[in-house]
């Protein structure tokens, strides 16, 4: 949004540029996940936006697997289970698609009947 303010002063106008949400989080992820609420930390734009120094990202996630990939290595049993689950879900999907098609036909029939009844 562009606007012009009819002021001739060269100083920063706090009423036009109020404090805004900064880039520093008010809670840690653990605090937020535990249900705690926090108000955003506000910054002044008087000197422009100056980003804070980024903190090091720490995680409790397991290290990458031995093969260097981030994906776990699956054995033959896992592959069979995944394939069986895929085929089961694919069957469910096909069944639902067929039911949806049948209901679409029934809806068109009922709409046609309504149109015929209302024209009498």
C-alpha positions in Angstrom: 0.0 0.0 0.0 1.4 3.3 -1.0 0.4 6.6 0.7 1.6 10.1 1.1 1.7 11.9 4.5 1.5 15.6 4.3 4.4 16.3 6.8 7.6 18.1 6.2 9.5 17.0 9.2 12.6 14.8 8.6 12.3 12.9 11.9 10.9 9.4 12.3 7.1 9.3 12.9 6.2 6.7 15.5 2.5 7.2 14.9 2.9 6.2 11.2 5.3 3.3 11.9 4.3 1.7 15.2 6.4 -1.1 16.7 6.0 -4.3 14.8 6.7 -8.0 15.3 10.4 -8.8 15.3 12.3 -11.9 14.3 13.0 -13.1 17.8 10.6 -15.8 19.0 8.8 -15.2 22.3 8.8 -18.9 23.2 11.0 -21.9 22.6 9.5 -24.8 20.7 9.3 -26.9 23.9 7.4 -24.1 25.7 5.0 -23.8 22.8 4.4 -27.5 22.5 3.7 -27.6 26.3 0.8 -25.2 25.7 2.3 -22.0 26.8 1.3 -18.8 25.1 3.6 -15.8 24.6 3.1 -12.3 23.2 5.2 -11.4 20.2 8.4 -9.4 20.8 8.1 -6.0 19.1 10.8 -4.0 17.5 11.0 -0.3 16.4 11.5 0.5 12.8 13.1 3.8 13.5 16.5 2.6 12.3 15.1 0.2 9.8 14.9 -3.6 10.2 18.1 -5.0 11.7 17.9 -8.9 11.9 19.1 -10.5 15.1 21.9 -12.9 15.0 20.7 -16.4 14.2 21.0 -19.0 16.9 22.3 -22.5 16.2 19.6 -25.0 15.4 19.5 -27.9 17.8 17.5 -31.1 17.4 16.9 -34.3 19.2 16.2 -36.1 15.9 18.3 -39.2 15.1 21.4 -38.8 13.0 21.2 -39.8 9.3 21.5 -43.5 8.6 24.8 -45.2 7.8 24.2 -45.2 4.1 24.4 -41.4 4.1 20.8 -40.9 3.1 18.3 -39.4 5.4 15.8 -42.2 4.5 15.9 -45.4 6.6 17.0 -48.5 4.8 14.0 -50.9 4.3 14.3 -54.6 4.3 12.2 -57.0 2.2 9.5 -57.4 4.9 9.1 -53.6 5.1 8.8 -53.4 1.3 6.1 -56.2 1.3 4.1 -54.5 4.0 4.3 -51.1 2.2 3.2 -52.7 -1.1 0.3 -54.5 0.6 -0.8 -51.3 2.3 -0.6 -49.5 -1.1 -2.8 -52.1 -2.8 -5.3 -52.0 0.0 -5.5 -48.2 -0.1 -5.7 -48.3 -3.9 -8.7 -50.7 -3.6 -10.4 -48.4 -1.1 -9.8 -45.4 -3.5 -11.3 -47.3 -6.5 -14.3 -48.3 -4.4 -14.9 -44.8 -3.2 -14.6 -43.4 -6.8 -17.2 -45.9 -8.0 -19.6 -45.0 -5.1 -19.1 -41.3 -5.9 -19.9 -41.9 -9.6 -23.0 -43.8 -8.7 -24.2 -41.0 -6.4 -23.5 -38.4 -9.0 -25.9 -40.3 -11.4 -28.5 -40.6 -8.6 -28.3 -36.9 -7.9 -28.8 -36.1 -11.6 -31.9 -38.4 -11.6 -33.4 -36.7 -8.6 -32.7 -33.2 -9.9 -34.5 -34.2 -13.1 -37.4 -35.5 -11.1 -37.6 -32.3 -9.1 -37.5 -30.2 -12.3 -40.4 -32.3 -13.8 -42.5 -32.0 -10.6 -42.0 -28.3 -10.3 -43.0 -27.7 -13.9 -46.4 -29.3 -13.4 
